[in-house]
Amino acid sequence: MKLLADMAAQLRAGEGQVKGDPFGLGTVLGQGDASPHAFGLAITNALYQRYGGSGAYRAFAQDQLNFALGANGWGSSVEPADDYTANSTLAFALAAAGR
């Protein structure tokens, strides 16, 4: 199925990116936010497996989810939460300011 092949290609590209990334992120850091990309790779793997793909990318996807939830160079998740650490991030401050 072409969809599964395309998903696998995205996951392979992410795995390739990790090899050269000091943060272990499966996408190139740039002007955008890293966490949505990491979440996207984890979700892509979940969908890939759900619709018939193998578990070959399971560990990679878990690492991406861990990155997004705080196992990263900053030691903090940038996703909104009820704790002080998450609420003190720049992303939260900008969201609260309506930007």
SELUM-695833 format. One line per field, with one value per residue (C-alpha): chain; residue in one letter; z, x negated, y; residue number from 1. Coordinates in nm, 4 decimals, padded with zeros to 6 digits. Layout:
unit = A:...
code = A:...
z = Z:...
x = X:...
y = Y:...
pos = NUM:...
***
This chain:
unit = A:A:A:A:A:A:A:A:A:A:A:A:A:A:A:A:A:A:A:A:A:A:A:A:A:A:A:A:A:A:A:A:A:A:A:A:A:A:A:A:A:A:A:A:A:A:A:A:A:A:A:A:A:A:A:A:A:A:A:A:A:A:A:A:A:A:A:A:A:A:A:A:A:A:A:A:A:A:A:A:A:A:A:A:A:A:A:A:A:A:A:A:A:A:A:A:A:A:A
code = M:K:L:L:A:D:M:A:A:Q:L:R:A:G:E:G:Q:V:K:G:D:P:F:G:L:G:T:V:L:G:Q:G:D:A:S:P:H:A:F:G:L:A:I:T:N:A:L:Y:Q:R:Y:G:G:S:G:A:Y:R:A:F:A:Q:D:Q:L:N:F:A:L:G:A:N:G:W:G:S:S:V:E:P:A:D:D:Y:T:A:N:S:T:L:A:F:A:L:A:A:A:G:R
z = 00.0000:-00.1038:00.2144:00.4342:00.2090:00.2334:00.6125:00.6317:00.4127:00.6528:00.9505:00.7770:00.6977:01.0641:01.1736:00.9343:01.0773:01.4342:01.3481:01.2994:01.5525:01.8984:02.0452:01.8906:01.7002:01.3854:01.2001:01.1240:01.3867:01.2228:01.2611:01.3566:01.6862:01.7340:01.9523:01.6930:01.4513:01.7146:01.7995:01.4281:01.3883:01.6909:01.5558:01.2087:01.3606:01.5571:01.2392:01.0431:01.2899:01.3253:00.9529:00.8971:00.9211:01.1231:01.4626:01.3104:01.4062:01.7560:01.9464:01.7224:01.7703:02.1477:02.1471:01.9537:02.1997:02.4894:02.3246:02.2928:02.6526:02.8013:02.7401:02.5344:02.5637:02.7568:02.9965:02.9520:02.7524:02.5603:02.5541:02.7834:03.1186:03.4719:03.6173:03.6589:03.4277:03.1238:03.2011:03.2225:02.8661:02.5956:02.3927:02.6796:02.7378:02.3724:02.3657:02.6796:02.5208:02.2201:01.9670
x = 00.0000:-00.1416:-00.0311:-00.2242:-00.5279:-00.5107:-00.4805:-00.7777:-00.9782:-00.9060:-01.0070:-01.3281:-01.4135:-01.3631:-01.5855:-01.8521:-01.8295:-01.8757:-02.2171:-02.3629:-02.1578:-02.3060:-01.9560:-01.8287:-01.5549:-01.4215:-01.3820:-01.6080:-01.5929:-01.5067:-01.2718:-00.9807:-00.9085:-01.0726:-00.8042:-00.5241:-00.7619:-00.8634:-00.4959:-00.4234:-00.6853:-00.5503:-00.1946:-00.3073:-00.4529:-00.1346:00.0724:-00.1818:-00.1558:00.2214:00.2765:00.0424:-00.3131:-00.5780:-00.7115:-01.0495:-01.0221:-00.8782:-01.1976:-01.2595:-00.9010:-00.9278:-01.2462:-01.0652:-00.7751:-01.0209:-01.1901:-00.8603:-00.7668:-01.0928:-01.3760:-01.5664:-01.8555:-01.6371:-01.4987:-01.1515:-00.8382:-00.7111:-00.3601:-00.1104:-00.0618:00.0397:-00.3101:-00.5338:-00.8093:-00.5839:-00.3995:-00.7244:-00.8341:-00.8499:-00.5900:-00.3428:-00.4119:-00.3509:-00.0333:00.0952:00.0216:00.2335:-00.0511
y = 00.0000:00.3380:00.5157:00.2725:00.3052:00.6860:00.6698:00.4332:00.6719:00.9603:00.7488:00.6335:00.9955:01.0826:00.7975:00.9205:01.2718:01.1430:00.9998:01.3476:01.5412:01.6044:01.6356:01.3112:01.4923:01.3297:01.6585:01.9524:02.2253:02.5529:02.8419:02.6174:02.4486:02.1085:01.9494:01.9414:01.7711:01.5159:01.4525:01.4164:01.1455:00.9583:00.9830:00.8769:00.5622:00.4907:00.5198:00.3190:00.0314:00.0571:00.0184:-00.2722:-00.1473:-00.3263:-00.2259:-00.1382:00.2294:00.1818:00.2757:00.5774:00.6974:00.6571:00.8662:01.1397:01.1357:01.1510:01.4511:01.6354:01.5601:01.6866:01.4386:01.6945:01.9392:02.1837:01.9231:02.0660:02.0102:02.3080:02.1693:02.3438:02.1770:02.2630:02.2738:02.5766:02.4514:02.4195:02.7417:02.9348:02.8590:03.1202:02.9311:02.9480:03.3169:03.3984:03.1890:03.3598:03.6987:03.6025:03.5959
pos = 1:2:3:4:5:6:7:8:9:10:11:12:13:14:15:16:17:18:19:20:21:22:23:24:25:26:27:28:29:30:31:32:33:34:35:36:37:38:39:40:41:42:43:44:45:46:47:48:49:50:51:52:53:54:55:56:57:58:59:60:61:62:63:64:65:66:67:68:69:70:71:72:73:74:75:76:77:78:79:80:81:82:83:84:85:86:87:88:89:90:91:92:93:94:95:96:97:98:99
***
